[in-house]
Amino acid sequence: MNHLNLFLTKEIQDFINENINSNISDLALQKHNFKTIGYSQIINQIVAKQKAKDKLPTWFTTEHIIYPPKVSIEQTSSERAAKYKSSIIEGENLIDLSGGFGIDDYYFSSVFKNVIHCEINEELSSIVSHNYKQLKKENIKCIAGESAEILKKLNSQFDCIYIDPSRRNDKKGKVFLLQDCEPNVPDLLSFYYNYTNRILIKTAPILDIQAGLNELHNVKNIHIVAVDNEVKELLWEIEKDYTNDVTLISVNLEKENDSIVKTILGKEYSPTFSLPETYLYEPNASLLKSGNFNAISEIFQFNKLHQHSHLYTSNNKIDFPGRRFKINSIIPFQKKEIKGIINSKMNVTTRNFPLKVDEIKKKYKIKDGGTVFAFFTTNIENNKIVLLCSKV
């Protein structure tokens, strides 16, 4: 840890804070003669701290935080996502088998009496241990080493094992199937059950839900977590011997209003259909990722435009976790009627439509922007239409 303390000298901390808003390319070209530590390492501290400003505000505003290489900041959970995780589990003891920069464990420590942070990278483990002291977190223990060996050595029972498998494989590069990640969670599940009855796994949002279910067993809940309408991660709650229905929990975390919608995977929901009515609804990203489109119609009691369009409509305005629009006009997608949108300015979206957005904009010379939202889609009568809307 001694060499890490070199980052904490007043000279270097002042330089980092004075240049936190500087252009990194310009800063890197300047010459500085820091005798105790390499200039490139100081630049990395500035780059990483810049990335933490919005993503990790608690770390950004705390003095004497040491940052790892910027890739660790890019890959870590945001504070908003980490705080959500801490709302779905609690207990006495949790062990994190892939601790990383430690954002999730910071929040887990508020709902668990004791948290163990495992990290195979010894220097990163030291950095995180130092930072927890600055953050005044005293119930998190950092252990450097291979997680399976740590579990064996501790030989204790935990209320929960948390793991975020690395999606970097030395042989295959960036991977997405769980069996290709490190550690290989599907192969290790029976081993983990020696130490817990409950496991929480974080995976990349690109992982197909059915593919994940094919690899895992005893899945109870799948949380699809979006931040500001961008899906950031999937959380898989697994319980030993659980065999009942899987609940899909679509979450959108926003600065003002969070939304949570629960549906049952595989349940036969009963959607209703209609031609476009007064209002149009576009589900948020986490609902779209769930794929439970019939459930959305039944839960919110409005109509689908088409089985495959994934847009919804109603005559009465409904509170809904997604974008809402007032339909101002409906244009048949035919040569004569479509002339009116040529050379216009609007925001184009396609759902269940043969042309892509870029193709439509190029063909009809449409520019992005303005207050008009154009949805190119297919209605229940299988006719191609354009809905010109204004945002509600």
LUMLOTOR-511021 format. One line per 10 residues: number of its first residue (from 1); their letters; for each residue x negated, y negated, z negated of N, C-alpha, C. Coordinates in pm, whole numbers. Atoms other than C-alpha are relative to their C-alpha. Example, Ala and Ser with C-alpha at 12.3 -4.5 7.8 and 13.67 -1.06 7.14 Angstrom:
1) AS) -89,119,0,-1230,450,-780,-90,-120,0 | 82,119,6,-1367,106,-714,77,-109,-73
% end
This chain:
1) MNHLNLFLTK) -83,121,0,0,0,0,-87,-126,0 | 85,119,13,-299,-232,-51,-8,-81,127 | 13,75,-125,-336,-321,316,130,-70,36 | -128,67,-26,36,-404,333,11,-129,-80 | -4,122,83,-13,-657,55,-66,-120,70 | 65,110,-72,-227,-855,298,102,-88,71 | -105,79,-65,96,-964,469,63,-100,-98 | -71,78,101,207,-1122,141,-77,-121,-50 | 76,119,41,-66,-1384,105,76,-126,40 | -72,124,-28,64,-1740,99,-29,-51,141
11) EIQDFINENI) 38,47,-132,-129,-1826,417,81,69,109 | -70,-75,-105,32,-1551,622,151,-16,-11 | -143,19,16,380,-1584,473,44,-138,48 | -31,135,-48,375,-1957,541,-2,-4,152 | 11,1,-146,264,-1896,899,121,70,63 | -117,-73,-51,543,-1641,955,125,-88,-8 | -122,79,19,813,-1868,814,-1,-128,84 | 10,121,-81,686,-2177,996,25,27,148 | -12,-34,-143,700,-1992,1330,117,93,29 | -109,-96,-17,1020,-1792,1282,88,-34,121
21) NSNISDLALQ) -81,37,-116,1191,-1989,1561,-86,-27,124 | 91,28,-111,886,-2009,1789,20,99,115 | 2,-89,-115,863,-1864,2138,-117,96,-16 | 102,-99,31,672,-1540,2089,-108,5,108 | 98,-3,-108,505,-1547,2431,-101,-112,-14 | 89,114,21,364,-1892,2363,-86,20,-124 | 71,-19,127,269,-1802,2008,-113,103,15 | 98,-106,-17,84,-1488,2118,-125,-49,73 | 114,52,-76,-140,-1694,2348,-88,-94,-82 | 79,89,85,-255,-1922,2067,-110,78,-72
31) KHNFKTIGYS) 111,-63,71,-581,-1850,1890,6,-34,-149 | 2,18,145,-586,-1796,1517,-103,94,-59 | 107,-79,60,-860,-1668,1297,39,42,-142 | -35,-56,129,-692,-1475,1019,-102,108,-34 | 111,-89,31,-975,-1295,845,44,133,-59 | -39,-120,75,-775,-1039,649,81,99,83 | -90,-87,-75,-540,-900,915,8,-45,145 | -3,31,-143,-506,-882,1293,116,-91,37 | -102,96,-42,-312,-1159,1467,121,71,62 | -111,-74,-63,-105,-907,1666,95,59,-105
41) QIINQIVAKQ) -84,-54,107,20,-756,1340,88,-108,-60 | -78,112,52,132,-1098,1221,111,-36,100 | -101,26,-104,310,-1156,1554,113,102,-11 | -103,-103,16,491,-825,1501,94,-33,-116 | -85,38,113,614,-948,1163,100,-108,40 | -89,108,-45,758,-1259,1329,108,55,93 | -97,-59,-94,922,-1060,1611,107,80,-76 | -93,-84,75,1077,-811,1368,92,-85,-87 | -83,85,85,1198,-1084,1134,101,-78,83 | -95,66,-88,1357,-1270,1425,118,92,32
51) KAKDKLPTWF) -105,-97,-32,1551,-953,1515,88,27,-121 | -76,-27,122,1660,-918,1153,96,-113,-36 | -75,119,44,1813,-1266,1132,150,24,-1 | -145,-23,-7,2164,-1170,1246,37,142,-43 | -30,-141,27,2143,-792,1207,-16,35,-148 | 33,-33,139,1992,-783,856,-18,-128,-82 | 15,131,66,2064,-1119,689,-52,9,-143 | 49,-13,137,1994,-989,337,-152,11,-2 | 144,-13,-11,1643,-887,438,-62,-132,48 | 53,125,-57,1590,-1205,641,-12,-109,-104
61) TTEHIIYPPK) -3,110,97,1674,-1431,348,-74,34,-130 | 74,-40,120,1475,-1236,87,-150,-22,20 | 143,29,-11,1118,-1346,20,-85,126,-9 | 103,-103,7,815,-1122,74,46,137,51 | -35,-123,-70,989,-862,291,-108,30,102 | 94,-44,-102,748,-660,503,78,78,105 | -74,-62,-109,872,-547,843,-85,106,70 | 69,-101,-79,781,-232,1038,-5,-44,146 | -6,35,-143,726,-230,1418,144,-28,43 | -133,48,-38,1018,-395,1597,95,111,41
71) VSIEQTSSER) -87,-110,-43,1148,-60,1732,80,53,-118 | -74,-47,118,1244,37,1375,115,-94,-32 | -108,96,21,1450,-282,1348,109,20,104 | -97,-20,-108,1617,-215,1683,84,125,-23 | -69,-127,15,1711,141,1588,80,10,-130 | -67,-13,128,1831,78,1234,145,-47,6 | -138,49,12,2193,28,1133,0,-148,-32 | -21,137,45,2316,-326,1102,56,5,-141 | -55,3,135,2418,-435,756,150,25,0 | -145,-18,-4,2782,-443,860,38,148,16
81) AAKYKSSIIE) -26,-143,-18,2771,-81,979,-40,78,-125 | 46,-70,120,2574,28,672,100,-19,-115 | -98,25,104,2825,-136,440,125,84,22 | -116,-86,-28,3106,52,615,-28,143,-46 | 34,-137,43,2924,383,555,19,17,-150 | -10,-11,146,2912,309,184,144,-2,-49 | -141,1,39,3291,274,184,68,134,19 | -66,-127,-31,3356,631,300,-53,116,-84 | 52,-105,88,3142,831,53,-46,-62,-131 | 49,44,129,3043,807,-312,-31,122,-85
91) GENLIDLSGG) 32,-111,88,2909,1019,-595,-117,-33,-90 | 114,16,90,2617,1073,-830,-132,-6,76 | 131,-15,-63,2333,1178,-601,13,17,151 | 7,-10,-147,2262,1127,-229,-146,8,41 | 133,-3,-59,1955,1221,-28,11,-30,148 | 6,41,-140,1879,1057,305,-123,66,61 | 111,-79,-55,1668,1292,518,-75,-71,112 | 66,75,-109,1573,1029,777,10,-148,-31 | -25,131,60,1542,709,579,-25,-121,87 | 29,115,-84,1387,479,839,-27,-126,-82
101) FGIDDYYFSS) 23,128,66,1391,113,736,86,-18,-125 | -68,-3,129,1635,194,457,122,-86,-17 | -118,87,12,1935,-24,537,119,77,-58 | -113,-80,49,2191,253,484,-14,32,-147 | 20,-37,140,2036,359,152,19,-118,-94 | -25,120,80,2047,1,25,148,-8,-37 | -144,6,26,2427,16,57,50,125,-71 | -38,-122,73,2459,380,-54,-30,-14,-149 | 40,12,140,2283,281,-376,102,-77,-83 | -106,70,73,2586,68,-466,114,93,-38
111) VFKNVIHCEI) -110,-93,27,2818,371,-467,-50,136,-50 | 59,-121,57,2577,647,-577,-91,-41,-116 | 85,29,115,2395,661,-911,-147,8,37 | 139,-20,-42,2075,789,-750,-6,30,149 | 20,-21,-144,1955,777,-388,-147,34,23 | 137,-35,-39,1648,948,-242,-17,-30,148 | 32,42,-136,1498,798,73,-121,82,48 | 108,-81,-57,1293,1052,274,-44,-61,133 | 52,55,-127,1068,927,553,-133,67,31 | 119,-74,-38,807,1128,741,-120,-92,24
121) NEELSSIVSH) 106,98,-23,609,812,827,-39,-62,-134 | 42,41,133,407,740,514,-6,-152,-15 | 8,146,10,345,373,592,138,-63,-4 | -137,53,2,712,308,668,63,26,-137 | -51,-31,133,801,480,340,-52,-101,-102 | 59,98,91,562,244,158,62,-138,18 | -64,129,-30,710,-60,333,138,-7,-64 | -137,-2,52,1063,41,236,0,-5,-153 | 10,1,146,962,110,-125,-31,-141,-51 | 32,139,37,806,-237,-147,122,-90,15
131) NYKQLKKENI) -115,88,-26,1114,-401,7,112,19,-102 | -105,-23,100,1354,-233,-236,-31,-74,-131 | 37,75,121,1159,-394,-520,33,-148,17 | -34,140,-26,1202,-735,-356,151,-21,-3 | -146,7,-5,1572,-659,-312,65,38,-133 | -46,-34,135,1596,-553,-680,90,124,-1 | -68,-129,0,1716,-202,-601,-86,100,-77 | 81,-84,89,1600,25,-881,44,147,-1 | -48,-138,4,1801,344,-818,-24,74,131 | 38,-68,-124,1642,439,-484,-145,45,-14
141) KCIAGESAEI) 135,-55,6,1338,666,-483,-46,33,141 | 54,-25,-133,1121,676,-171,-102,113,-7 | 93,-112,-7,944,1003,-85,-45,16,145 | 55,-18,-135,714,1035,216,-24,149,26 | 23,-140,-34,711,1370,394,108,56,90 | -97,-69,-86,902,1620,605,121,37,-84 | -122,-6,82,1264,1630,489,33,141,-49 | -32,-137,43,1312,2009,481,-90,43,-115 | 93,-34,107,1002,2049,267,35,-73,-128 | -39,76,118,1121,1775,33,122,64,-66
151) LKKLNSQFDC) -118,-67,54,1458,1949,-6,-39,126,-77 | 44,-124,66,1288,2278,-89,-70,-30,-132 | 76,33,119,1056,2114,-339,89,-53,-111 | -90,56,101,1330,1919,-516,94,108,-53 | -87,-113,36,1560,2226,-513,115,-44,-92 | -109,57,78,1851,2017,-641,129,-2,81 | -130,15,-65,2220,1985,-564,32,-149,15 | -35,139,-29,2338,1661,-402,148,-10,36 | -139,23,-38,2685,1516,-365,13,-20,150 | -3,21,-145,2594,1425,-8,-142,-2,55
161) IYIDPSRRND) 122,16,-80,2314,1469,244,36,-90,117 | -19,90,-115,2290,1184,494,-119,17,95 | 109,-18,-96,2092,1221,814,33,-71,131 | -8,68,-130,2034,1012,1125,-111,61,86 | 105,-70,-74,1847,1251,1357,-66,-90,105 | 73,79,-98,1577,1093,1571,35,46,140 | -37,-33,-138,1681,1073,1934,-121,-8,93 | 124,-5,-77,1318,1079,2046,-59,139,-14 | 56,-134,-2,1182,1419,2147,-133,-5,74 | 134,8,-60,808,1459,2220,-4,60,139
171) KKGKVFLLQD) 3,-68,-130,880,1690,2513,103,-55,98 | -110,40,-88,1210,1554,2649,23,-150,5 | -23,144,1,1182,1183,2572,126,-34,-77 | -122,41,68,1508,1011,2476,109,104,27 | -99,-107,-13,1779,1272,2409,128,-40,-72 | -128,33,59,2143,1274,2304,70,120,-64 | -57,-117,64,2244,1634,2227,-65,19,-137 | 53,-17,135,2205,1708,1857,-110,105,-7 | 99,-108,3,2009,2027,1926,-137,-46,50 | 127,52,-51,1742,1818,2102,-60,-108,-90
181) CEPNVPDLLS) 49,103,90,1708,1564,1820,-90,60,-108 | 88,-44,107,1465,1580,1531,44,-63,-133 | -4,-146,-3,1553,1745,1302,121,54,77 | -107,-68,-73,1775,1997,1483,110,35,-100 | -103,-17,103,2083,1957,1263,85,125,20 | -81,-122,-16,2296,2234,1422,-70,126,-52 | 74,-118,45,2023,2490,1348,-23,-1,-151 | 35,13,141,1967,2358,995,121,-10,-93 | -119,19,83,2328,2331,874,8,100,-115 | -10,-101,106,2324,2660,683,-106,-23,-107
191) FYYNYTNRIL) 105,34,96,1995,2553,521,43,-117,-88 | -44,116,77,2142,2216,417,107,37,-102 | -107,-39,92,2441,2391,258,-52,65,-128 | 59,-48,126,2203,2536,0,-10,-111,-103 | 24,114,89,2176,2184,-143,118,-96,-9 | -117,89,5,2514,2022,-79,119,68,64 | -122,-43,-69,2874,2081,25,48,-105,98 | -47,111,-84,2900,1751,209,-117,-64,73 | 106,58,-84,2694,1611,497,61,-111,84 | -39,111,-87,2723,1277,676,-109,-19,104
201) IKTAPILDIQ) 97,8,-109,2553,1260,1016,32,-122,86 | -14,113,-92,2496,948,1225,-56,41,134 | 49,-28,-135,2466,991,1602,19,-122,89 | -11,108,-98,2433,767,1904,143,-6,55 | -137,12,-52,2761,631,2046,18,70,134 | -11,-64,-131,2681,789,2383,33,148,-12 | -29,-142,17,2724,1138,2236,148,27,26 | -138,-38,-28,3039,1297,2377,58,70,-123 | -60,-55,121,3277,1382,2095,18,151,9 | -19,-145,-14,3361,1726,2231,-134,73,-2
211) AGLNELHNVK) 133,-62,3,2990,1799,2285,-50,11,-143 | 39,-5,141,2927,1713,1920,75,108,-75 | -79,-103,66,3210,1938,1807,-45,140,41 | 50,-131,-45,3065,2221,2016,-126,41,-76 | 126,-29,69,2738,2190,1821,16,10,-151 | -17,5,145,2872,2128,1471,120,81,-44 | -112,-73,59,3105,2320,1241,47,-73,-125 | -55,54,125,3331,2221,952,11,-152,2 | -14,145,-11,3381,1865,1085,138,-41,-53 | -125,48,60,3643,1681,879,44,-131,61
221) NIHIVAVDNE) -31,132,-56,3626,1321,1004,-110,-42,96 | 96,63,-90,3459,1146,1296,33,-149,2 | -18,145,2,3418,771,1249,-68,-59,125 | 53,70,-117,3373,573,1571,-15,-146,-40 | 24,131,61,3211,254,1446,-47,-100,105 | 34,110,-90,3212,-57,1663,-23,-126,-83 | 23,131,61,3072,-396,1563,25,-104,107 | -40,101,-98,3234,-690,1743,30,64,135 | -52,-68,-119,3392,-448,1992,-109,68,85 | 101,-81,-67,3071,-264,2081,-29,121,-88
231) VKELLWEIEK) 20,-121,79,3049,98,1966,-149,18,-28 | 140,-7,42,2725,130,1767,-42,139,-46 | 38,-131,52,2738,476,1612,124,85,-25 | -101,-97,41,2940,788,1543,-45,60,-132 | 29,-61,130,2960,922,1188,83,128,-13 | -64,-132,9,3038,1290,1137,1,45,-145 | -13,-52,136,3171,1393,796,23,150,7 | -8,-145,-3,3113,1764,743,12,52,-143 | -15,-63,131,3233,1972,448,-10,150,15 | 19,-145,-3,3127,2328,378,135,71,-9
241) DYTNDVTLIS) -122,-84,-5,3407,2575,465,125,-76,46 | -118,74,-48,3637,2298,601,42,54,136 | -49,-57,-127,3858,2438,881,129,-65,49 | -126,64,-40,4157,2201,906,-22,-99,115 | 4,95,-111,4231,1923,1158,-117,-99,-15 | 103,104,-4,3963,1676,1262,69,-135,19 | -56,134,-11,4058,1312,1204,-98,-92,70 | 79,102,-68,3928,1048,1445,33,-135,-62 | -20,128,66,3879,714,1270,-69,-107,84 | 53,105,-89,3837,424,1514,-12,-130,-78
251) VNLEKENDSI) 28,115,85,3673,131,1338,-60,-112,85 | 61,117,-63,3602,-219,1469,-27,-103,-108 | 41,93,104,3405,-442,1233,-21,-138,62 | 12,137,-49,3450,-813,1297,-22,-93,-118 | 33,94,106,3351,-1121,1101,123,-35,-84 | -119,43,73,3710,-1201,1008,93,117,-31 | -98,-107,21,3930,-893,1057,-56,133,49 | 37,-135,-39,3824,-528,1054,127,78,33 | -115,-83,-33,4055,-272,1212,-39,147,-11 | 22,-144,13,4085,100,1137,127,72,46
261) VKTILGKEYS) -112,-79,-51,4309,341,1331,-36,147,-9 | 25,-142,16,4334,710,1242,92,82,90 | -77,-94,-81,4444,981,1484,-54,141,-23 | 40,-139,19,4429,1360,1477,-45,59,134 | 53,-59,-122,4211,1531,1735,82,123,39 | -71,-117,-51,4408,1774,1950,149,1,-29 | -143,5,29,4751,1675,1813,78,-43,125 | -84,37,-113,5030,1653,2070,82,-124,-35 | -74,124,21,5141,1290,2062,99,-21,115 | -106,23,-100,5447,1163,2252,-1,-145,47
271) PTFSLPETYL) 3,138,-52,5371,852,2459,127,-32,77 | -107,46,-88,5632,647,2641,-61,-83,111 | 54,67,-118,5588,485,2983,101,-101,51 | -89,96,-64,5726,182,3162,-80,-82,101 | 62,101,-84,5655,-73,3430,-46,-116,-89 | 49,111,83,5474,-387,3306,115,-85,-55 | -101,82,66,5681,-585,3056,-60,-140,-27 | 43,139,25,5604,-921,2889,-147,-9,-41 | 135,4,55,5278,-838,2712,-82,122,45 | 94,-106,-39,4972,-631,2802,-103,17,-111
281) YEPNASLLKS) 94,-30,108,4736,-458,2557,-114,86,52 | 120,-76,-36,4380,-337,2611,-67,46,-130 | 60,-48,126,4244,-111,2330,-145,-45,-15 | 140,34,24,3918,-205,2164,-90,119,31 | 96,-100,-46,3600,-8,2234,5,128,-81 | -2,-121,82,3630,231,1940,124,84,29 | -120,-75,-38,3988,327,2035,-20,69,135 | 26,-60,-131,3879,386,2395,-94,120,-15 | 93,-111,22,3592,606,2273,70,121,-59 | -72,-113,63,3837,818,2071,68,88,104
291) GNFNAISEIF) -67,-77,-104,4012,923,2393,142,41,-34 | -134,-41,42,4339,961,2203,104,-101,48 | -79,107,-61,4536,744,2444,150,18,-21 | -142,-22,27,4876,908,2392,35,-40,-143 | -24,36,140,4842,855,2017,20,-150,-14 | -10,147,10,4798,480,2069,141,-45,33 | -137,36,-37,5136,458,2242,98,35,-111 | -94,-44,105,5312,655,1969,-17,-81,-128 | 26,70,126,5146,479,1675,49,-144,4 | -34,143,-7,5203,123,1798,136,-24,67
301) QFNKLHQHSH) -136,5,-55,5536,202,1964,13,-97,116 | -15,70,-126,5470,47,2300,-30,97,114 | 0,-90,-116,5454,188,2652,-133,-1,75 | 116,-9,-87,5172,311,2869,43,-39,142 | -29,34,-139,5150,176,3223,-6,123,89 | 22,-119,-80,5036,514,3355,-78,98,-87 | 69,-98,82,4902,838,3213,-151,-24,-5 | 145,15,-7,4549,747,3324,-49,-146,1 | 41,139,-7,4549,366,3311,-52,-54,-133 | 45,39,135,4499,327,2931,20,-149,-26
311) LYTSNNKIDF) -49,133,32,4674,-8,2929,143,16,-50 | -129,-16,66,4992,-68,2728,80,-129,14 | -85,117,-23,5288,-302,2751,121,3,-92 | -121,11,83,5583,-430,2549,67,-133,30 | -71,127,-14,5847,-701,2554,-21,-89,-121 | 27,75,122,5775,-803,2195,-149,1,-30 | 143,8,32,5432,-921,2084,-30,84,-123 | 35,-95,107,5267,-655,1865,-142,-26,-46 | 135,11,55,4970,-686,1632,-76,127,37 | 67,-115,-60,4709,-459,1790,-151,-17,-4
321) PGRRFKINSI) 147,8,2,4335,-378,1752,-61,8,140 | 52,10,-135,4229,-490,2095,39,-136,57 | -37,129,-62,4288,-768,2344,148,0,38 | -142,15,-33,4642,-898,2395,18,-111,103 | -20,95,-110,4770,-1081,2701,149,-20,27 | -133,28,-54,5084,-1247,2833,-8,21,151 | -1,-25,-144,5164,-1115,3182,76,-113,69 | -62,115,-68,5230,-1418,3402,52,36,139 | -50,-43,-131,5266,-1245,3738,-54,138,32 | 36,-136,-43,5253,-900,3895,-8,0,152
331) IPFQKKEIKG) 21,4,-144,5107,-872,4244,-24,141,54 | 29,-129,-63,5134,-559,4459,-137,-8,69 | 131,0,-63,4786,-462,4580,15,35,149 | -19,-14,-144,4868,-513,4946,-59,-122,70 | 77,102,-72,4695,-720,5211,66,-137,-3 | -70,128,-7,4960,-990,5236,5,-67,-137 | -19,57,133,5022,-1037,4863,-133,-38,-67 | 126,19,70,4658,-1022,4760,-76,-124,48 | 70,117,-55,4556,-1324,4972,-9,-114,-101 | -6,111,94,4651,-1557,4688,-115,-3,-100
341) IINSKMNVTT) 109,0,98,4354,-1450,4473,-137,-21,64 | 128,20,-68,4083,-1500,4737,-59,-136,-39 | 74,122,37,3820,-1760,4638,46,-60,-134 | -46,51,129,3966,-1788,4289,-102,27,-109 | 86,-20,116,3805,-1793,3944,81,71,-107 | -74,-78,98,3915,-1526,3700,-90,108,-60 | 70,-108,69,3805,-1248,3465,61,132,42 | -53,-120,-63,3843,-915,3642,-30,125,-84 | 13,-130,66,3902,-577,3473,71,104,85 | -68,-108,-71,3987,-244,3635,29,115,-96
351) RNFPLKVDEI) -37,-120,74,4169,53,3481,78,90,96 | -67,-95,-90,4261,359,3690,24,-63,136 | -6,74,-126,4180,177,4013,-115,46,88 | 104,-57,-87,3983,292,4320,-122,-88,22 | 114,89,-21,3759,-17,4343,-60,-40,-134 | 68,48,119,3498,-126,4088,8,-153,-6 | -9,145,20,3488,-477,3944,-87,-76,98 | 91,70,-91,3184,-581,4150,48,6,145 | -53,-13,-137,3345,-451,4469,116,-96,22 | -115,91,-11,3662,-651,4402,-47,-145,10
361) KKKYKIKDGG) 49,139,0,3473,-972,4326,-67,-35,133 | 68,25,-128,3263,-938,4640,99,-8,115 | -96,-8,-111,3551,-844,4869,92,-122,4 | -97,110,4,3781,-1125,4752,-63,-132,-45 | 74,123,32,3510,-1382,4671,47,-63,-130 | -46,45,131,3615,-1407,4308,-119,-37,-88 | 105,42,93,3400,-1600,4061,44,29,-143 | -30,-28,141,3376,-1510,3693,36,-127,-75 | -30,110,90,3531,-1731,3426,143,-47,11 | -134,56,-2,3836,-1942,3371,90,63,-105
371) TVFAFFTTNI) -98,-46,99,4151,-1866,3173,90,111,50 | -83,-106,-58,4307,-1611,3408,-71,135,-15 | 52,-136,14,4256,-1240,3329,76,90,96 | -61,-82,-104,4322,-1009,3624,-29,147,-26 | 14,-144,19,4382,-640,3563,44,73,127 | -29,-81,-118,4360,-421,3871,23,143,-50 | -34,-128,61,4540,-100,3779,107,72,81 | -103,-81,-65,4803,161,3868,118,13,-95 | -117,-9,88,5160,164,3736,61,141,1 | -62,-131,18,5389,452,3643,55,57,131
381) ENNKIVLLCS) -50,-46,-131,5518,468,4002,-115,29,96 | 122,-27,-77,5157,525,4120,-29,-107,105 | 31,113,-87,5148,185,4291,-118,-79,-57 | 111,85,41,4830,-22,4282,51,-143,-16 | -51,134,29,4898,-360,4121,-111,-85,-62 | 89,95,69,4722,-671,3991,86,-78,-99 | -71,76,104,4839,-822,3662,-82,-124,-32 | 67,128,31,4751,-1190,3623,52,-45,-136 | -39,20,139,4750,-1267,3253,-73,-118,-63 | 70,97,85,4661,-1527,2993,-15,64,-137
391) KV) 30,-63,127,4505,-1433,2662,92,-55,-109 | -86,40,111,4730,-1438,2355,-85,-22,-123
% end
